[in-house]
Amino acid sequence: MITSPAFAGKRWGVLGLARTGRAVAAALIASGGEVWAWDDGEAARAAFDGPLVDLNSADLSGLAGVIVSPGVPHSAPIFAAAARAGVPVIGDIELFAMTAPKGRIVGITGTNGKSTTTALVHHLCTVAGIPCAMGGNIGLPILAQDPLPDGGVWVLELSSYQLDITHSLACDIAILTNITPDHLERHGTIAAYAGAKARLFAMQKPGATAIVGRAAQAAFGVQSGPGTTTLIEDVALAAAQADWPALQGPHNLENARAAIAAARALGITDDVTAAGLASYRALAHRMEPIGEKRGLLWINDSKATNPDSTAPALTAYPRIHWIAGGRPKRDANGYADLSAALPHLNNVVAAYLIGEAAAQFGEQLAGRLPVTQSGTLDQAIADVLAAATPGDVVLFSPAAASFDQYSDFEQRGAAFRAAVAAL
């Protein structure tokens, strides 16, 4: 657990008592702070072992801050109430920054690829023998982790929601993988969304390193920080991509370039990086090879919840049977258009569509490749088995959210994995 004297002798509000909220409360209490905790869910409140105060109606004056879950929108009443009381609303990443943690910090954001890049940088540090920890929007809550020594490296995946309520996280290395329209229901416009991402650079100090995709820098005017800037596309490779079994496809080449640049900035040699790229194993649900069955290679890419994330996956293998669909996401012009996001379908033998998006996706793909309206994942797998030939690849990359048939992309990916295992 990370504690800090900066929290001692102060009263803090914690709104949201899921895993991160509980970690925040525990760290504040262990640091000598007082906590007023609340969750609108009765079950979460009942499971919390500490003082409960309804922050929605309490007098917030006198609090040192209110720590909220990143999922709490700025339209929530707590923001206005805290502003009236002169109390800052922050997240656990800002609390982490307030502890003045030892070690260097690598912060990684972007619409797509940030989880893989985060895990890859962490893996390269591990291979290099550098004490490191991974957190933020991935892994354990950051305040629940053990402190690192001076030579350690914190590798943090940071969402736009988290960056919105973070003000003093000065990353030694900041990475922005890319920006495509996403979370517009929260941010309103693509400019506001890009602005939230760009905060990662604005908080850097002179001498820091910024690593950014050229398109993100040019198309959305993202300005890097006051230190050295490296464009991801210009990063020379440490080894051939063919030697990275878990990092196939152009999107993973982009992720690897960003990680290579970070590794070099951390002083990791290219030969160590090359070994790390070869030994890296894919995160669950992110271009995850789950084995060969019935002569076919099955790939779980359930994390691909929008067309821009799916597009590069469709170029990663020569003969792909593509299972897609779910709840379609909106872009700046309404529902995302597959025909615009997927300019190249040369490697796709056929598409098998499921969920709410099936009819819409079918219309958008009409005339471009054979389409089967499968409806459900189990039926799509059956349809693939009837059509595929040995040596083909089955790619489950939905290009849509999961919430029509599953609770989240993890449950959806687990269902795919289980169905393949049962073949």
Secondary structure per residue as TSV (DSSP state, phi and psi in degrees):
chain	resnum	aa	ss	phi	psi
A	1	M	-	360.0	140.4
A	2	I	-	-95.8	125.3
A	3	T	-	-123.2	167.6
A	4	S	-	-157.6	138.8
A	5	P	G	-63.3	-17.1
A	6	A	G	-64.7	-18.0
A	7	F	G	-95.4	-12.5
A	8	A	T	-71.2	146.1
A	9	G	T	69.4	15.5
A	10	K	-	-124.4	155.4
A	11	R	E	-102.5	133.1
A	12	W	E	-126.1	142.8
A	13	G	E	-97.9	138.1
A	14	V	E	-126.5	112.9
A	15	L	E	-107.3	114.1
A	16	G	-	108.1	115.9
A	17	L	-	-118.8	37.6
A	18	A	S	-78.0	-163.5
A	19	R	H	-56.0	-46.3
A	20	T	H	-68.1	-43.7
A	21	G	H	-60.5	-40.6
A	22	R	H	-65.1	-38.9
A	23	A	H	-65.0	-40.3
A	24	V	H	-61.8	-49.0
A	25	A	H	-59.8	-43.4
A	26	A	H	-62.9	-42.4
A	27	A	H	-66.5	-40.3
A	28	L	H	-65.6	-43.7
A	29	I	H	-66.0	-42.9
A	30	A	H	-64.9	-23.5
A	31	S	T	-84.7	-3.5
A	32	G	T	94.9	14.5
A	33	G	-	-93.2	163.9
A	34	E	E	-103.1	139.8
A	35	V	E	-121.4	129.3
A	36	W	E	-102.5	113.2
A	37	A	E	-112.3	148.6
A	38	W	E	-156.3	149.3
A	39	D	-	-144.4	137.3
A	40	D	S	-69.4	-15.0
A	41	G	S	-88.9	127.8
A	42	E	H	-62.6	-39.5
A	43	A	H	-63.4	-41.2
A	44	A	H	-65.5	-39.5
A	45	R	H	-64.5	-42.1
A	46	A	H	-64.8	-30.3
A	47	A	H	-82.8	-9.4
A	48	F	-	-89.9	127.9
A	49	D	-	-99.5	82.3
A	50	G	S	177.9	177.6
A	51	P	-	-68.1	133.3
A	52	L	B	-110.1	129.8
A	53	V	-	-136.2	127.4
A	54	D	-	-70.4	99.6
A	55	L	T	-69.0	-15.5
A	56	N	T	-71.4	-23.0
A	57	S	T	-124.1	-7.3
A	58	A	S	-74.5	158.7
A	59	D	-	-77.5	112.4
A	60	L	-	-85.2	-9.8
A	61	S	T	-60.8	138.6
A	62	G	T	97.7	-15.6
A	63	L	-	-72.7	142.2
A	64	A	S	-74.6	-22.5
A	65	G	E	174.9	158.8
A	66	V	E	-113.6	122.0
A	67	I	E	-99.4	119.8
A	68	V	E	-115.9	157.9
A	69	S	-	-64.3	144.8
A	70	P	T	-58.6	-23.5
A	71	G	T	-75.0	-9.0
A	72	V	S	-77.4	117.9
A	73	P	-	-73.9	158.9
A	74	H	T	-65.8	-15.8
A	75	S	T	-79.2	-8.8
A	76	A	S	-64.2	143.4
A	77	P	H	-56.9	-26.8
A	78	I	H	-60.9	-31.7
A	79	F	H	-67.5	-46.2
A	80	A	H	-66.8	-41.4
A	81	A	H	-63.7	-41.7
A	82	A	H	-66.6	-38.9
A	83	A	H	-62.6	-41.7
A	84	R	H	-62.7	-32.5
A	85	A	H	-89.1	-1.3
A	86	G	T	70.0	32.5
A	87	V	-	-112.2	128.8
A	88	P	-	-71.3	144.6
A	89	V	E	-107.6	120.5
A	90	I	E	-135.5	177.4
A	91	G	-	-118.3	-178.7
A	92	D	H	-68.6	-24.6
A	93	I	H	-68.5	-37.9
A	94	E	H	-66.2	-40.0
A	95	L	H	-59.9	-42.7
A	96	F	H	-57.4	-45.3
A	97	A	H	-61.9	-35.6
A	98	M	H	-68.0	-18.8
A	99	T	T	-78.5	-4.6
A	100	A	-	48.9	61.9
A	101	P	-	-63.7	144.7
A	102	K	S	-72.6	154.4
A	103	G	S	94.7	172.2
A	104	R	E	-92.0	155.0
A	105	I	E	-119.9	127.6
A	106	V	E	-110.3	115.8
A	107	G	E	-106.0	134.0
A	108	I	E	-131.2	126.1
A	109	T	E	-137.1	177.5
A	110	G	-	144.6	161.7
A	111	T	S	-71.0	-49.2
A	112	N	S	-125.3	148.5
A	113	G	S	90.9	-7.6
A	114	K	H	-69.0	-35.2
A	115	S	H	-66.8	-46.0
A	116	T	H	-63.9	-43.3
A	117	T	H	-63.0	-41.1
A	118	T	H	-61.4	-50.2
A	119	A	H	-63.1	-35.1
A	120	L	H	-70.4	-44.0
A	121	V	H	-61.0	-42.6
A	122	H	H	-61.0	-42.1
A	123	H	H	-64.3	-41.9
A	124	L	H	-63.9	-37.9
A	125	C	H	-64.4	-41.7
A	126	T	H	-63.1	-45.2
A	127	V	H	-62.0	-34.0
A	128	A	T	-79.8	-3.9
A	129	G	T	78.6	20.9
A	130	I	-	-91.2	127.7
A	131	P	-	-57.8	128.6
A	132	C	E	-150.5	161.2
A	133	A	E	-144.8	148.7
A	134	M	E	-120.2	133.2
A	135	G	E	-164.3	-158.9
A	136	G	E	93.1	-112.3
A	137	N	S	-92.2	15.6
A	138	I	S	-148.5	146.3
A	139	G	S	73.4	-156.2
A	140	L	S	-68.8	149.9
A	141	P	-	-53.7	140.3
A	142	I	G	-62.1	-37.2
A	143	L	G	-77.1	-12.0
A	144	A	G	-85.8	-4.4
A	145	Q	S	-91.3	162.3
A	146	D	-	-78.3	144.5
A	147	P	-	-60.6	153.2
A	148	L	-	-102.9	157.3
A	149	P	-	-74.6	176.0
A	150	D	T	-56.6	-34.9
A	151	G	T	-87.8	7.0
A	152	G	-	-80.3	171.9
A	153	V	E	-133.4	124.3
A	154	W	E	-91.6	126.2
A	155	V	E	-114.6	111.5
A	156	L	E	-117.6	123.4
A	157	E	E	-85.2	129.7
A	158	L	-	-129.5	120.1
A	159	S	-	-83.8	165.9
A	160	S	H	-62.2	-33.6
A	161	Y	H	-62.6	-43.1
A	162	Q	H	-67.5	-42.0
A	163	L	H	-66.4	-29.8
A	164	D	H	-56.5	-32.4
A	165	I	T	-116.5	27.9
A	166	T	-	-120.9	134.5
A	167	H	-	-126.9	-18.1
A	168	S	-	-136.9	22.3
A	169	L	-	-81.7	101.0
A	170	A	-	-94.5	95.7
A	171	C	-	-76.5	135.4
A	172	D	S	-67.4	-34.8
A	173	I	E	-132.8	123.7
A	174	A	E	-118.3	132.3
A	175	I	E	-123.9	128.9
A	176	L	E	-116.9	109.3
A	177	T	-	-70.2	-50.1
A	178	N	-	-171.5	168.8
A	179	I	-	-138.4	123.8
A	180	T	-	-133.1	159.5
A	181	P	S	-56.8	126.6
A	182	D	-	-163.5	155.9
A	183	H	-	53.8	32.9
A	184	L	H	-70.1	-21.6
A	185	E	H	-65.7	-22.5
A	186	R	H	-93.4	-47.6
A	187	H	H	-92.3	-19.0
A	188	G	S	89.5	-52.7
A	189	T	S	-134.1	159.2
A	190	I	H	-64.9	-31.8
A	191	A	H	-64.1	-41.7
A	192	A	H	-67.5	-38.8
A	193	Y	H	-62.9	-47.1
A	194	A	H	-63.2	-36.8
A	195	G	H	-62.7	-37.5
A	196	A	H	-64.3	-42.0
A	197	K	H	-63.7	-40.9
A	198	A	H	-66.7	-16.9
A	199	R	H	-57.7	-28.4
A	200	L	H	-58.4	-38.5
A	201	F	H	-78.8	-38.1
A	202	A	H	-61.9	-26.8
A	203	M	T	-85.3	-6.7
A	204	Q	-	-71.6	158.9
A	205	K	-	-106.8	161.8
A	206	P	T	-53.9	139.7
A	207	G	T	93.7	-8.5
A	208	A	-	-76.9	168.7
A	209	T	E	-111.5	130.9
A	210	A	E	-113.7	133.1
A	211	I	E	-125.2	119.2
A	212	V	E	-143.3	145.0
A	213	G	-	-70.8	142.6
A	214	R	H	-60.3	-40.5
A	215	A	H	-65.5	-40.1
A	216	A	H	-64.8	-37.8
A	217	Q	H	-70.9	-40.9
A	218	A	H	-82.8	-51.2
A	219	A	H	-69.1	-32.3
A	220	F	S	-115.7	8.4
A	221	G	-	65.6	25.6
A	222	V	-	-68.7	122.2
A	223	Q	-	-99.2	130.2
A	224	S	-	-77.6	176.8
A	225	G	-	-79.2	-164.9
A	226	P	S	-84.6	4.8
A	227	G	S	-107.1	-144.4
A	228	T	E	-81.7	136.0
A	229	T	E	-114.8	131.9
A	230	T	E	-120.8	129.7
A	231	L	E	-85.1	130.1
A	232	I	G	-56.0	-41.7
A	233	E	G	-65.8	-19.1
A	234	D	G	-93.0	-1.0
A	235	V	-	-74.8	123.5
A	236	A	-	-71.9	141.5
A	237	L	-	-75.6	149.6
A	238	A	S	-88.8	-14.0
A	239	A	S	-167.7	173.7
A	240	A	-	-79.4	137.6
A	241	Q	G	-60.8	-27.7
A	242	A	G	-59.8	-20.0
A	243	D	G	-91.3	6.2
A	244	W	-	-113.4	87.3
A	245	P	T	-59.6	-29.6
A	246	A	T	-97.6	9.6
A	247	L	-	-132.1	51.5
A	248	Q	-	-88.4	157.7
A	249	G	S	94.5	155.3
A	250	P	H	-65.0	-30.6
A	251	H	H	-67.6	-37.3
A	252	N	H	-74.2	-24.4
A	253	L	H	-64.7	-41.4
A	254	E	H	-63.0	-44.7
A	255	N	H	-61.1	-42.7
A	256	A	H	-65.3	-40.5
A	257	R	H	-60.1	-43.0
A	258	A	H	-62.4	-43.2
A	259	A	H	-66.7	-38.1
A	260	I	H	-62.6	-43.5
A	261	A	H	-61.6	-41.5
A	262	A	H	-64.9	-42.4
A	263	A	H	-60.4	-43.4
A	264	R	H	-63.7	-39.7
A	265	A	H	-65.6	-25.8
A	266	L	T	-87.2	-2.3
A	267	G	T	87.0	14.2
A	268	I	-	-82.1	130.2
A	269	T	-	-73.5	157.4
A	270	D	H	-65.6	-31.5
A	271	D	H	-69.9	-36.4
A	272	V	H	-67.7	-41.5
A	273	T	H	-61.7	-42.0
A	274	A	H	-60.9	-41.4
A	275	A	H	-64.4	-37.8
A	276	G	H	-68.6	-39.1
A	277	L	H	-63.3	-37.1
A	278	A	H	-72.5	-32.3
A	279	S	H	-94.5	-7.4
A	280	Y	-	-62.7	139.5
A	281	R	-	-115.8	137.7
A	282	A	-	-61.5	146.1
A	283	L	-	-65.5	152.7
A	284	A	T	-58.5	136.3
A	285	H	T	72.4	12.0
A	286	R	S	-127.6	90.3
A	287	M	S	49.6	46.2
A	288	E	E	-90.0	111.7
A	289	P	E	-68.5	125.3
A	290	I	E	-113.3	12.1
A	291	G	E	117.8	173.9
A	292	E	E	-106.1	129.6
A	293	K	E	-139.9	138.0
A	294	R	T	55.6	32.1
A	295	G	T	79.4	6.4
A	296	L	E	-116.3	145.3
A	297	L	E	-91.2	127.8
A	298	W	E	-108.6	128.5
A	299	I	E	-121.4	124.4
A	300	N	E	-97.9	105.9
A	301	D	-	-120.4	43.5
A	302	S	T	-60.6	-23.6
A	303	K	T	-67.5	-15.1
A	304	A	-	-73.7	90.4
A	305	T	-	-99.4	6.6
A	306	N	S	-146.8	159.5
A	307	P	H	-60.0	-34.4
A	308	D	H	-65.9	-30.2
A	309	S	H	-75.6	-35.4
A	310	T	H	-73.8	-34.2
A	311	A	H	-49.6	-53.2
A	312	P	H	-68.4	-27.4
A	313	A	H	-62.4	-30.0
A	314	L	T	-76.0	-2.0
A	315	T	T	-110.8	3.3
A	316	A	S	-79.7	-20.4
A	317	Y	S	-136.5	154.5
A	318	P	S	-74.8	-33.1
A	319	R	S	-132.8	105.1
A	320	I	E	-115.9	131.1
A	321	H	E	-101.1	115.3
A	322	W	E	-104.3	120.2
A	323	I	E	-100.1	124.0
A	324	A	E	-142.2	164.0
A	325	G	E	123.9	172.7
A	326	G	S	146.1	-142.7
A	327	R	B	-96.3	116.3
A	328	P	-	-65.7	141.4
A	329	K	-	-89.1	154.8
A	330	R	E	-91.8	144.2
A	331	D	E	-112.9	-166.2
A	332	A	T	-63.8	-20.9
A	333	N	T	-108.4	11.9
A	334	G	E	118.6	-144.0
A	335	Y	E	-69.4	139.6
A	336	A	-	-57.4	138.5
A	337	D	-	-102.8	112.5
A	338	L	H	-61.6	-37.1
A	339	S	H	-63.9	-31.1
A	340	A	H	-81.8	-35.4
A	341	A	H	-81.6	-21.0
A	342	L	-	-118.7	77.1
A	343	P	-	-69.8	-24.6
A	344	H	-	-123.3	116.6
A	345	L	-	-123.0	25.5
A	346	N	T	-63.0	-28.2
A	347	N	T	-89.9	-3.7
A	348	V	E	-95.0	119.2
A	349	V	E	-75.0	-43.0
A	350	A	E	-164.2	160.4
A	351	A	E	-116.7	143.9
A	352	Y	E	-126.9	113.7
A	353	L	E	-105.2	140.9
A	354	I	E	-133.8	164.7
A	355	G	S	73.2	-168.9
A	356	E	T	-60.9	-30.5
A	357	A	T	-80.7	-5.7
A	358	A	H	-56.6	-49.1
A	359	A	H	-65.4	-46.1
A	360	Q	H	-62.5	-47.2
A	361	F	H	-62.6	-37.3
A	362	G	H	-60.8	-43.1
A	363	E	H	-62.8	-41.5
A	364	Q	H	-72.6	-25.6
A	365	L	H	-96.4	-5.7
A	366	A	T	-56.2	131.8
A	367	G	T	85.4	-9.0
A	368	R	T	-99.5	-29.6
A	369	L	S	-167.6	161.6
A	370	P	-	-64.0	137.3
A	371	V	E	-125.8	133.9
A	372	T	E	-117.0	127.0
A	373	Q	E	-85.2	95.2
A	374	S	E	-87.5	-34.7
A	375	G	E	87.1	-56.0
A	376	T	S	-122.0	162.7
A	377	L	H	-64.7	-43.2
A	378	D	H	-60.5	-41.3
A	379	Q	H	-68.4	-36.7
A	380	A	H	-62.3	-41.1
A	381	I	H	-64.1	-41.9
A	382	A	H	-62.3	-40.6
A	383	D	H	-66.1	-38.6
A	384	V	H	-62.4	-45.9
A	385	L	H	-61.7	-28.7
A	386	A	H	-76.8	-19.0
A	387	A	H	-113.8	-28.6
A	388	A	-	-77.5	158.5
A	389	T	-	-118.6	152.6
A	390	P	T	-52.2	137.4
A	391	G	T	99.3	-15.2
A	392	D	-	-73.9	165.7
A	393	V	E	-115.5	135.8
A	394	V	E	-105.5	114.5
A	395	L	E	-109.9	115.5
A	396	F	E	-95.3	94.0
A	397	S	-	-132.4	89.5
A	398	P	-	-66.2	-27.9
A	399	A	S	60.4	21.8
A	400	A	S	-156.8	160.9
A	401	A	B	-71.3	168.1
A	402	S	S	-98.6	-8.4
A	403	F	T	-73.4	-3.4
A	404	D	T	-77.3	-34.0
A	405	Q	T	-125.6	-13.6
A	406	Y	S	-138.1	160.5
A	407	S	S	-75.1	-28.7
A	408	D	S	-166.9	176.5
A	409	F	H	-68.3	-26.3
A	410	E	H	-65.6	-45.7
A	411	Q	H	-63.6	-39.3
A	412	R	H	-63.2	-45.7
A	413	G	H	-65.2	-37.9
A	414	A	H	-64.9	-36.0
A	415	A	H	-64.9	-40.6
A	416	F	H	-63.4	-46.0
A	417	R	H	-60.2	-43.4
A	418	A	H	-66.4	-39.9
A	419	A	H	-64.9	-39.3
A	420	V	H	-68.7	-40.6
A	421	A	H	-61.5	-28.7
A	422	A	T	-82.2	-7.1
A	423	L	-	-68.2	360.0
